[in-house]
Amino acid sequence: MFFLNPEDILSQIDLKEDMVAASFGFGSAKFAIPLAKKLKNGLVLAIDAKKEKLNFLKSQSLFQKIDNLDIAYCDLSKEAKLKGSFFDLVLAVDILFQAKDKSAIINEIKKGLKKEGIFLAIEKKHNLYPRHLLLMTKEFKRIKDIDCGDHYYGIVFKKI
């Protein structure tokens, strides 16, 4: 099994304590609580299509007394429901490779981000090659690459 270190990865992004962020997919379970801790005066919305991950996340947030974390069950490739651009940051971890309609998720990210909002995509190197991700994100500006260890890569984009 390959591991990601959310704290190390999040330290590579310019986060402000009052940001409104979304964590899509696998990252909801792994990244949402560390992200909520960094965004002390902000809000994190964790979205996942797997209820068991969200149930675990909910119990962990209650146990750790995290009060700036909301949880939503949704399959973004099927049930696109974001209505407006209100996120400063969208984090998508290990979800694009498995989506049948990758463009639907990219469109939801674009729709949900404020102008100049940040999108961090993290994928396993052997599941979705970086060049494929770059082809899907032509409407974003690539800002920088993130060190995610030996088995993952991360790219930070800005909505333009």
MARRO-396355 format. One record per residue (C-alpha): residue number from 1; x, y negated, z; residue in one letter. Coordinates in pm, 1 decimal, decimal comma. Last residue first. Layout:
N
+-----+----------+----------+----------+----+
!   i !        u !        v !        w ! aa !
+-----+----------+----------+----------+----+
! NUM !        X !        Y !        Z !  A !
...
+-----+----------+----------+----------+----+
//
This chain:
160
+-----+----------+----------+----------+----+
!   i !        u !        v !        w ! aa !
+-----+----------+----------+----------+----+
! 160 !   -854,6 !  -3138,1 !  -1493,5 !  I !
! 159 !   -885,2 !  -2875,5 !  -1222,4 !  K !
! 158 !   -546,3 !  -2802,8 !  -1071,8 !  K !
! 157 !   -377,9 !  -2463,9 !  -1084,6 !  F !
! 156 !   -158,8 !  -2276,4 !   -837,2 !  V !
! 155 !    -24,8 !  -1943,3 !   -955,4 !  I !
! 154 !     40,4 !  -1641,3 !   -737,2 !  G !
! 153 !    216,6 !  -1316,4 !   -810,6 !  Y !
! 152 !    188,4 !   -980,9 !   -639,1 !  Y !
! 151 !    405,8 !   -668,6 !   -603,7 !  H !
! 150 !    741,0 !   -806,8 !   -490,7 !  D !
! 149 !    626,0 !  -1080,7 !   -258,1 !  G !
! 148 !    368,4 !  -1354,8 !   -296,9 !  C !
! 147 !    599,8 !  -1642,1 !   -390,9 !  D !
! 146 !    373,9 !  -1909,7 !   -538,8 !  I !
! 145 !    401,9 !  -2052,2 !   -890,2 !  D !
! 144 !    337,5 !  -2417,9 !   -959,4 !  K !
! 143 !     97,1 !  -2676,3 !  -1100,0 !  I !
! 142 !    -68,2 !  -2507,6 !  -1398,7 !  R !
! 141 !   -332,9 !  -2746,4 !  -1531,4 !  K !
! 140 !   -677,4 !  -2592,2 !  -1570,6 !  F !
! 139 !   -894,2 !  -2560,7 !  -1881,3 !  E !
! 138 !   -655,5 !  -2301,8 !  -2025,1 !  K !
! 137 !   -726,4 !  -2069,0 !  -1733,5 !  T !
! 136 !   -808,0 !  -1741,8 !  -1907,4 !  M !
! 135 !   -492,1 !  -1745,1 !  -2123,1 !  L !
! 134 !   -280,7 !  -1818,7 !  -1815,3 !  L !
! 133 !   -432,4 !  -1519,0 !  -1636,5 !  L !
! 132 !   -342,6 !  -1296,6 !  -1930,7 !  H !
! 131 !     15,9 !  -1430,9 !  -1931,8 !  R !
! 130 !     41,1 !  -1357,1 !  -1558,9 !  P !
! 129 !    -31,8 !   -987,6 !  -1612,8 !  Y !
! 128 !   -339,7 !   -850,1 !  -1444,6 !  L !
! 127 !   -320,7 !   -515,3 !  -1266,3 !  N !
! 126 !     56,7 !   -445,6 !  -1267,4 !  H !
! 125 !    155,8 !   -777,3 !  -1110,5 !  K !
! 124 !   -110,0 !   -763,2 !   -842,7 !  K !
! 123 !   -310,0 !  -1085,0 !   -848,2 !  E !
! 122 !   -320,2 !  -1416,7 !   -663,1 !  I !
! 121 !   -501,9 !  -1715,5 !   -811,1 !  A !
! 120 !   -486,5 !  -2048,5 !   -629,5 !  L !
! 119 !   -725,6 !  -2314,7 !   -757,7 !  F !
! 118 !   -678,6 !  -2675,7 !   -645,3 !  I !
! 117 !   -932,4 !  -2954,4 !   -696,5 !  G !
! 116 !   -839,7 !  -3254,6 !   -914,6 !  E !
! 115 !  -1209,8 !  -3300,1 !   -992,9 !  K !
! 114 !  -1402,4 !  -3103,9 !   -731,8 !  K !
! 113 !  -1405,8 !  -2728,4 !   -768,8 !  L !
! 112 !  -1725,9 !  -2522,4 !   -771,4 !  G !
! 111 !  -1790,3 !  -2535,4 !  -1146,1 !  K !
! 110 !  -1430,7 !  -2447,8 !  -1233,4 !  K !
! 109 !  -1431,0 !  -2157,0 !   -989,9 !  I !
! 108 !  -1766,7 !  -2039,9 !  -1119,9 !  E !
! 107 !  -1637,8 !  -2063,1 !  -1478,2 !  N !
! 106 !  -1327,9 !  -1858,0 !  -1385,9 !  I !
! 105 !  -1559,1 !  -1597,2 !  -1230,8 !  I !
! 104 !  -1778,1 !  -1579,3 !  -1540,8 !  A !
! 103 !  -1466,0 !  -1570,9 !  -1763,5 !  S !
! 102 !  -1349,8 !  -1254,5 !  -1589,4 !  K !
! 101 !  -1659,4 !  -1066,0 !  -1698,2 !  D !
! 100 !  -1581,9 !   -703,9 !  -1616,1 !  K !
!  99 !  -1413,5 !   -814,2 !  -1296,2 !  A !
!  98 !  -1144,0 !   -582,2 !  -1162,6 !  Q !
!  97 !   -838,6 !   -785,1 !  -1265,8 !  F !
!  96 !   -998,8 !  -1112,1 !  -1154,9 !  L !
!  95 !  -1045,9 !  -1010,1 !   -792,5 !  I !
!  94 !   -701,3 !   -975,4 !   -634,4 !  D !
!  93 !   -714,3 !  -1299,9 !   -439,3 !  V !
!  92 !   -914,1 !  -1599,0 !   -558,9 !  A !
!  91 !   -858,8 !  -1909,4 !   -343,5 !  L !
!  90 !  -1062,8 !  -2215,1 !   -427,9 !  V !
!  89 !   -953,6 !  -2550,5 !   -288,7 !  L !
!  88 !  -1108,3 !  -2897,6 !   -266,6 !  D !
!  87 !  -1452,2 !  -2742,2 !   -303,6 !  F !
!  86 !  -1768,8 !  -2948,0 !   -362,3 !  F !
!  85 !  -1843,6 !  -2933,2 !   -732,5 !  S !
!  84 !  -2206,1 !  -2839,8 !   -768,4 !  G !
!  83 !  -2448,0 !  -2552,5 !   -766,7 !  K !
!  82 !  -2258,4 !  -2230,4 !   -708,6 !  L !
!  81 !  -2495,7 !  -1942,2 !   -774,1 !  K !
!  80 !  -2328,9 !  -1709,9 !  -1020,5 !  A !
!  79 !  -2486,8 !  -1374,1 !   -943,8 !  E !
!  78 !  -2315,2 !  -1135,0 !  -1181,8 !  K !
!  77 !  -1940,7 !  -1211,4 !  -1196,5 !  S !
!  76 !  -1960,6 !  -1389,9 !   -863,3 !  L !
!  75 !  -2087,4 !  -1082,4 !   -680,3 !  D !
!  74 !  -2229,2 !  -1249,1 !   -371,0 !  C !
!  73 !  -2241,1 !  -1201,8 !      6,4 !  Y !
!  72 !  -2173,3 !  -1530,0 !    183,9 !  A !
!  71 !  -1971,3 !  -1609,4 !    496,5 !  I !
!  70 !  -1916,9 !  -1945,3 !    664,4 !  D !
!  69 !  -1598,5 !  -2035,9 !    852,4 !  L !
!  68 !  -1545,7 !  -2355,9 !   1051,5 !  N !
!  67 !  -1635,1 !  -2205,9 !   1390,7 !  D !
!  66 !  -1346,7 !  -1964,9 !   1443,7 !  I !
!  65 !  -1389,2 !  -1830,3 !   1797,3 !  K !
!  64 !  -1134,8 !  -1548,9 !   1746,9 !  Q !
!  63 !  -1392,0 !  -1279,9 !   1832,1 !  F !
!  62 !  -1661,8 !  -1455,3 !   1629,0 !  L !
!  61 !  -1428,3 !  -1492,0 !   1329,5 !  S !
!  60 !  -1324,0 !  -1127,9 !   1360,3 !  Q !
!  59 !  -1685,5 !  -1007,3 !   1373,7 !  S !
!  58 !  -1773,4 !  -1211,5 !   1064,4 !  K !
!  57 !  -1467,5 !  -1089,4 !    876,5 !  L !
!  56 !  -1551,8 !   -727,5 !    949,8 !  F !
!  55 !  -1908,5 !   -782,9 !    829,7 !  N !
!  54 !  -1773,0 !   -959,1 !    520,0 !  L !
!  53 !  -1545,0 !   -668,9 !    437,5 !  K !
!  52 !  -1830,0 !   -421,1 !    487,5 !  E !
!  51 !  -2060,1 !   -631,2 !    268,0 !  K !
!  50 !  -1843,0 !   -597,8 !    -39,4 !  K !
!  49 !  -1931,7 !   -852,2 !   -309,3 !  A !
!  48 !  -1729,3 !  -1124,3 !   -138,5 !  D !
!  47 !  -1753,3 !  -1494,6 !    -62,5 !  I !
!  46 !  -1577,5 !  -1666,9 !    227,8 !  A !
!  45 !  -1668,7 !  -2035,5 !    266,4 !  L !
!  44 !  -1406,0 !  -2232,6 !    454,2 !  V !
!  43 !  -1473,5 !  -2570,1 !    616,2 !  L !
!  42 !  -1257,8 !  -2861,7 !    720,7 !  G !
!  41 !  -1144,7 !  -3022,7 !   1044,2 !  N !
!  40 !   -911,9 !  -2738,9 !   1144,2 !  K !
!  39 !   -822,8 !  -2643,4 !    786,6 !  L !
!  38 !   -516,0 !  -2441,8 !    889,7 !  K !
!  37 !   -717,6 !  -2213,1 !   1118,2 !  K !
!  36 !   -984,2 !  -2173,0 !    848,8 !  A !
!  35 !   -714,1 !  -2061,4 !    601,4 !  L !
!  34 !   -575,4 !  -1803,6 !    846,1 !  P !
!  33 !   -934,5 !  -1679,5 !    898,0 !  I !
!  32 !  -1027,9 !  -1668,5 !    528,6 !  A !
!  31 !   -711,6 !  -1506,3 !    391,4 !  F !
!  30 !   -746,7 !  -1129,6 !    443,1 !  K !
!  29 !  -1119,6 !  -1064,2 !    440,7 !  A !
!  28 !  -1216,6 !  -1336,4 !    199,1 !  S !
!  27 !   -897,1 !  -1282,5 !      1,6 !  G !
!  26 !  -1037,3 !   -958,4 !   -136,6 !  F !
!  25 !  -1306,3 !  -1160,5 !   -312,3 !  G !
!  24 !  -1333,5 !  -1536,7 !   -320,4 !  F !
!  23 !  -1206,7 !  -1774,2 !    -51,8 !  S !
!  22 !  -1369,0 !  -2113,6 !    -76,0 !  A !
!  21 !  -1231,9 !  -2437,5 !     63,3 !  A !
!  20 !  -1349,1 !  -2771,7 !    201,1 !  V !
!  19 !  -1042,3 !  -2968,0 !    306,0 !  M !
!  18 !  -1023,6 !  -3164,2 !    632,6 !  D !
!  17 !   -693,0 !  -3024,6 !    763,3 !  E !
!  16 !   -507,8 !  -3101,0 !    439,3 !  K !
!  15 !   -329,2 !  -2821,7 !    256,7 !  L !
!  14 !    -32,5 !  -2865,7 !     22,4 !  D !
!  13 !     25,1 !  -2503,4 !    -71,0 !  I !
!  12 !    336,2 !  -2295,3 !      5,8 !  Q !
!  11 !    236,2 !  -2252,4 !    371,6 !  S !
!  10 !    -74,9 !  -2068,2 !    248,8 !  L !
!   9 !    141,5 !  -1790,2 !    104,7 !  I !
!   8 !    349,2 !  -1743,6 !    418,3 !  D !
!   7 !     39,0 !  -1745,6 !    642,4 !  E !
!   6 !   -150,3 !  -1507,8 !    412,1 !  P !
!   5 !    124,4 !  -1241,7 !    411,3 !  N !
!   4 !     32,7 !   -998,8 !    137,0 !  L !
!   3 !     82,9 !   -626,4 !    167,4 !  F !
!   2 !    123,3 !   -350,0 !    -84,9 !  F !
!   1 !      0,0 !      0,0 !      0,0 !  M !
+-----+----------+----------+----------+----+
//
